[in-house]
Amino acid sequence: MNRYITSAIRRISNAWPAKPVFSRLSAPVASFTFDDFPHTAWINGAPILESFGVRGTYFVAHAFSPESLNKFPDTEVMTGVSYYELNDIVAAHTKGHEIGCHTFNHKRVSQQNNCELLDSIDRNAEFVKHLLGDVIMTSFAYPQGNVSIGAKRFLSRKFSVCRGTQAGINTKLLELSQLKCFNLDANFDKNSIDALIKETKVRNGWIIFNTHDVIDFPSPYGCTPELLYAVVAAVAASGIEILPIKHALGRAMFRPITR
Ligand SMILES: [Zn+2]
């Protein structure tokens, strides 16, 4: 396909509002998410969040499990990154972190029809249920941030909320089929943290930070423990409440009863 047409389709897909909902946030919130669940996101990332008494959301794809790694030709595996051990998922859930769905095979959703997507999320749900019991994943993250209009419509009916990788703060009209986030990766500007926090407070928004591995020498998609600590500390110090995606969504959908 002509690259200009491909680019136009991508722009339209990203802009298409498949599940717009007015925010009912009475105060700004923040979430920290980890795509693919690298092992270091657990052993290095979780202690940082927990040191502030907060929890994150870990998006799991079966394709990165020890028994499946490198068995799916469409799965793009990050070179040099160790993925989760099965016990990591159990421990994360036990300690109150959210486990979210990142598909079974980590294949781009725009390359799959609804039947294939359904099969992928059902099989991933079975994988997680086998580990955690009767746990239903209500949050979804698009592999590689890739979307299509059809996939957004389909997946936003299957999950309470879907997160993409487009940069931005979620305010007022929340697009629950593709929440925006800021990627804590090689391109993240540490000097932007204060301005992002200020804007989130001014706009009464929901800011989401996403990363992958958390280690001293991360992949281009991950970050150092120092950067993650700096961002979590700055958000916590600002007074913005830090919640896993599903809990932040609850704040955004339901105002607390006041007398
Ligand atoms: Zn991913």
Boltz pocket constraint, residues with backbone or C-beta under 6 A from the ligand:
constraints:
  - pocket:
      binder: B
      contacts: [[A, 35], [A, 36], [A, 102], [A, 106], [A, 142], [A, 143], [A, 144]]
      max_distance: 6.0
